[in-house]
Every structure is written in structure tokens, then in C-alpha cells.
Amino acid sequence: MRIVFMGTPDFAVDCLDILVEKGHDVVGVFSQPDKPQGRKQIMTPPAVKARALELGLDVYQPDTFKDGAAASILEQLAPELIVVVAYGKLIPQRVLDIPKYGCVNVHASLLPKLRGAAPIQWSVINGEKETGVTTMQLDAGLDTGDILLVKKTAIEPDETSGELFDRLKVLGAELLIETIDAMLDGSLSPVKQDDSKSTYASMLNKNLSPVDWSKTAQQVHDHIRGLEPWPVATTVINEKIVKLYGSRLGGYCGGKAGEVMCSDKEFTVCCGDGKCVTVTQLQAQGKNKLFASDFLRGFKVEKGTII
């Protein structure tokens, strides 16, 4: 099939790869413009652009669809299908109308749950036990199109959003090919979304990082693992901001919310429900990320400290 692919981050790369692997004719790849990254603000291409160039594909990086120039390029490319995976722009109706088979989107949630920018992270932060990937027929709304196929998976109790991300991008690629195959043989049965059941997964930012130890241990655990690898959960210890990577649930400890219960080889803190969370890796400002036992050798925290 003649396909234009639209995607930007690493999550979309597996979908691009599998289209090429299965012999589809990818006639163009659209990705967001390069952006400055790191302390030196070096202009860096998005992951999809970098992979597309490795594959020898033509890449387009329009700033906008509003002026009609990008739509004109797409009309010249004449795709039978447009595949959209974490592209980061709403697709206007003029573009949706170009391909014979429309535009198919791969979204990392069980729609209509968690529409929006960060469904993987919010599924973990919210303590969901199950998530998955959904393919849908794009319309002009935000993740509101008809559902085509769904693939579900359990979220493991200690799984971070980064680990879940790695699993879902593989599932998404598999589901994309299943969707295209079903589209070609006429076996798809699109299902309208129930808007009354929709939830929204807003974009993450560093304001979400501070841990509220007055919440339950489960909520704190979900918060820490949901914000890994970015923006990472934080707390203040001895008046210094410390990043928290990885945690596990403990039992009843009977302390106050935010009270350090153990600070020798483990770093265990009591939460608002009287149960505790053990943080497995920590990082002080300007220092390397360390396992708790190594961190505590150089960063002394007295038992009973309230953080």
C-alpha cells in the first residue's frame, strides 16, 4: 500500500519500521521540526526523522498545516493511507480527505480512556491495572475517531512508565499491521467512541514532580514509577531536592506522613495511610543516580526525619 507516515518520538519508530519491513511503499515521512536539546541547545532531529533518513525515506517537517503548503505536498504524494503515530499536531480535514483509506492513528491507551499527550504515564500514575493500544480512524477531533482494533495488556505492579512505553510501542506496531491487513481484506468494523467515558491525559511537566507523602503508599508508588524516566518524582531532604527513581510498596509502619522509617541500606518513608514506600534509587542535585544503599553512604538522612 502507498503510505505517508506521520510521527515524531521514539514511540513511533517501531511502527515506521514495520511498515517498511512488511513491504509497504512509504512515500513520505512527516515529523515535527528539529528542536534544541541539552545544555548546549544543539539542534536535534526527532527520532522518527533520524530513522526515516537511515531508511532512505523522504522527510518533511512543516511548522504548520494552516497555510495549505503541507496539504499540497500530501496531495502530490497521493497516499492511499496516512498513518499517524504520536505526531504531535492535529490533522485538518483537508488532509484527512486525501487518502482513499483515510488516516489511521495508533494511540497508547484503551480509548476513549486517556485521550491526549501522555496516556502511558497517566495510566501508571492513576494506578490502572490494564492498558493497551488502540488503532482509530482519525477525525478532526483530539483522539475522538472511530475505534478500529484494540490490543490489551496488564500493567505490572512495579512497572515504570518507561518500561511500559517499551512494551506498548511494540504492541502498537503489531496492531498497526493487523489493522492495515483487515482494512485491505474488508474485515474492519469501526466502533464509535463513547464520549461520556472519555478521560484526558495531559502533557507532563516538572510541576508534577514533587511527591505528596500524605497520599496513600499506593498513590505515592504509582506517582514515582509513573514519572520515570521523565520528569521524575522529587522530594526535599535536608533542604535539598532529590530525584526518586523506582520504588516498591511496604507494609504498615505506623509513622507520620513523610517520616523516614529506614535510612541505612534502604530508604523507606511512611505515607498518609500508615503504610510505607521504599525508594530504590535516588539522585541528589548535580550528582549521579545511585542505588539507595550507595546514596545513603554519602547523603546522611536520620531515621525519623520528616521529608
C-alpha positions in Angstrom: 0.0 0.0 0.0 1.2 3.6 -0.7 1.5 5.2 2.7 2.6 8.5 4.2 3.8 8.2 7.8 3.4 10.9 10.4 5.3 10.6 13.7 7.8 12.3 15.9 9.2 10.5 19.0 10.8 7.1 19.6 7.4 5.5 20.3 6.5 5.9 16.6 9.7 4.3 15.2 8.6 0.7 15.6 5.5 1.5 13.5 7.6 3.1 10.7 10.0 0.1 10.8 7.3 -2.5 10.5 5.6 -0.7 7.5 8.9 -0.9 5.6 9.6 -4.4 6.8 6.2 -5.6 5.5 6.8 -4.1 2.1 4.5 -1.1 2.1 5.5 1.8 -0.1 6.3 4.6 2.4 6.3 7.6 0.0 7.0 10.2 2.6 7.5 10.8 6.4 6.2 13.8 8.2 7.8 14.7 11.5 8.0 17.7 13.9 10.8 20.3 13.2 14.2 19.7 14.8 14.5 21.2 18.3 17.3 22.4 20.5 18.2 19.9 23.3 20.6 19.7 26.2 22.6 22.3 28.0 24.2 23.5 24.8 20.8 23.6 23.0 22.1 21.6 20.0 19.5 21.3 17.2 18.4 17.7 17.3 16.2 15.8 14.8 13.2 13.8 16.3 13.6 10.0 16.5 11.3 9.4 13.5 13.2 11.7 11.2 16.5 10.1 12.2 15.2 6.6 11.4 13.5 7.7 8.2 16.8 9.1 6.9 18.5 5.8 7.8 15.9 4.0 5.8 16.4 6.4 2.8 12.9 7.9 3.0 11.9 11.4 2.1 11.2 13.5 5.2 9.0 16.6 5.5 8.9 18.9 8.6 6.2 21.5 8.2 5.8 24.0 11.0 2.0 24.2 10.4 -0.8 22.8 8.3 -2.7 26.1 8.4 -1.1 27.7 5.3 -2.0 24.8 3.0 1.6 24.1 1.8 1.8 20.8 3.7 -1.5 19.6 2.4 -0.4 20.4 -1.2 2.7 18.2 -0.7 0.5 15.4 0.5 -1.8 15.8 -2.5 1.2 15.4 -4.7 2.4 12.3 -2.8 -1.1 10.8 -3.3 -1.0 8.3 -0.5 -3.7 5.6 -0.2 -3.3 5.7 3.6 -1.8 8.1 6.1 -0.5 6.5 9.3 -0.3 8.8 12.3 1.6 7.8 15.5 2.4 10.4 18.2 2.9 13.1 15.5 2.0 16.0 17.8 -0.2 18.0 15.5 -3.9 17.9 14.8 -4.6 16.9 11.2 -7.0 19.2 9.3 -10.0 17.9 7.4 -8.3 18.7 4.0 -5.5 16.3 4.8 -7.9 13.6 6.3 -9.8 13.6 3.0 -6.7 13.0 0.8 -6.1 9.2 1.1 -8.5 6.6 -0.2 -8.4 4.8 3.2 -8.2 7.9 5.3 -5.9 8.3 8.3 -5.2 5.7 10.9 -3.8 6.6 14.2 -2.0 4.3 16.8 -2.8 5.5 20.3 -1.3 4.1 23.5 -4.4 3.7 25.6 -7.7 1.9 25.6 -9.8 4.6 24.1 -11.8 6.6 25.0 -9.8 6.4 28.2 -6.8 8.7 28.3 -7.1 10.8 25.2 -4.3 13.3 24.8 -0.5 13.6 25.0 0.7 11.3 27.8 -1.5 8.3 28.1 1.2 5.8 29.1 2.4 7.9 32.0 -1.0 8.7 33.3 -2.1 5.1 33.2 0.7 4.3 35.7 0.2 7.5 37.8 -3.6 6.7 38.0 -2.9 3.2 39.2 -4.5 1.5 36.3 -4.2 -2.3 36.2 -4.7 -2.6 32.5 -3.9 -0.5 29.4 -3.1 -1.2 25.7 -3.0 0.3 22.3 -5.9 1.3 20.0 -6.0 2.0 16.3 -8.6 4.5 15.2 -9.8 6.3 12.1 -8.7 9.8 12.6 -11.2 12.7 12.5 -10.7 16.4 13.1 -11.0 16.0 16.9 -8.4 15.0 19.6 -8.4 11.2 19.6 -12.1 11.1 19.0 -12.3 8.9 15.8 -13.9 5.5 15.4 -12.1 2.6 17.1 -10.7 0.0 14.6 -8.8 -2.6 16.7 -7.6 -2.9 20.3 -4.8 -4.8 21.9 -4.8 -5.0 25.8 -2.0 -5.7 28.3 -1.7 -5.8 32.1 0.4 -3.1 33.9 2.8 -4.9 36.2 2.7 -3.7 39.9 6.2 -2.2 39.9 6.4 -1.3 36.2 7.5 2.2 35.3 6.1 4.3 32.5 9.4 3.9 30.7 9.2 0.1 30.8 5.5 0.2 29.8 6.4 2.5 26.9 8.9 0.0 25.6 6.2 -2.7 25.6 3.4 -0.6 24.1 5.4 0.6 21.1 6.0 -3.0 20.1 2.3 -3.8 20.6 1.4 -0.7 18.6 3.4 -1.8 15.6 1.8 -5.2 15.7 -1.7 -3.7 15.9 -1.0 -1.3 13.0 -0.2 -4.2 10.7 -3.2 -6.1 11.8 -5.3 -3.0 11.2 -3.9 -2.5 7.7 -4.4 -6.1 6.8 -8.0 -6.0 8.0 -8.6 -2.8 6.1 -7.4 -4.4 2.9 -9.5 -7.5 3.2 -12.6 -5.6 4.3 -13.0 -7.1 7.7 -12.7 -4.0 9.9 -15.8 -3.0 11.8 -15.3 0.6 13.2 -16.9 1.4 16.5 -17.8 4.9 17.6 -16.3 6.0 20.9 -18.5 6.7 23.9 -17.5 10.3 24.7 -19.2 10.0 28.1 -16.4 7.6 29.2 -13.5 9.6 27.9 -10.7 10.9 30.2 -7.8 13.1 29.3 -4.0 12.5 29.6 -2.5 16.0 29.8 1.1 16.7 28.9 3.6 16.1 31.7 5.7 18.9 33.2 8.1 19.3 36.1 5.4 20.8 38.3 4.1 17.3 38.7 7.4 16.0 40.2 7.0 16.7 44.0 5.8 13.7 45.9 2.9 14.3 48.3 3.7 11.9 51.2 0.2 12.5 52.7 -1.3 10.3 50.0 -1.5 6.6 50.3 1.5 4.4 49.8 0.0 3.0 46.6 -0.6 6.5 45.2 3.0 7.5 46.0 4.4 4.3 44.5 2.3 5.0 41.3 3.5 8.6 41.2 7.2 7.6 41.4 7.0 4.9 38.8 4.7 6.9 36.5 7.1 9.9 36.3 10.1 7.7 35.3 12.1 8.4 33.1 10.7 12.0 32.9 10.1 14.4 34.6 11.0 12.1 37.6 9.4 12.3 41.0 11.2 14.5 43.6 11.2 15.2 47.3 13.1 17.6 49.6 15.6 16.0 52.0 17.7 18.2 54.3 16.6 21.2 52.3 17.8 19.7 49.0 15.8 18.5 46.1 16.3 14.8 45.5 15.0 12.8 42.5 13.4 9.4 43.2 13.7 6.5 40.7 11.9 3.3 41.3 10.0 2.2 44.4 8.3 -0.7 46.0 5.4 -1.0 48.4 5.9 -1.9 52.0 3.6 -2.8 54.8 2.2 -0.9 57.8 4.8 1.3 59.5 2.7 3.5 61.8 4.7 6.7 61.3 3.7 10.1 60.2 3.3 11.1 56.5 6.8 11.8 55.2 8.6 10.2 58.1 11.8 8.4 57.2 11.5 4.9 58.7 14.7 3.4 57.5 17.8 5.2 56.2 20.6 2.7 56.4 20.8 0.2 53.4 17.3 1.1 52.4 15.3 4.4 52.1 11.8 3.8 53.4 9.2 6.5 54.0 5.8 6.4 55.7 2.8 7.7 53.7 -0.6 9.1 54.7 -2.3 5.7 55.2 0.3 4.5 57.6 2.0 2.2 55.0 5.4 2.8 53.6 7.3 3.0 50.3 10.9 2.0 49.8 12.7 4.1 47.2 15.2 2.0 45.3 17.3 4.7 43.5 17.9 8.4 44.3 19.8 11.3 42.8 20.9 14.5 44.6 21.3 17.7 42.5 24.4 17.6 40.5 25.2 14.0 41.4 24.8 10.6 39.7 21.8 8.4 40.2 22.6 5.8 42.8 21.1 2.8 44.5 19.7 3.7 47.9 22.5 2.0 49.9 25.2 3.9 48.0 23.2 7.1 48.1 22.8 7.0 51.9 26.5 6.5 52.5 27.2 10.0 51.1 23.9 11.7 51.9 23.1 11.1 55.6 19.4 11.1 56.5 18.4 10.5 60.1 15.7 8.0 60.9 12.6 10.0 62.0 13.3 12.9 59.6 10.2 14.3 58.1 10.7 15.0 54.4 
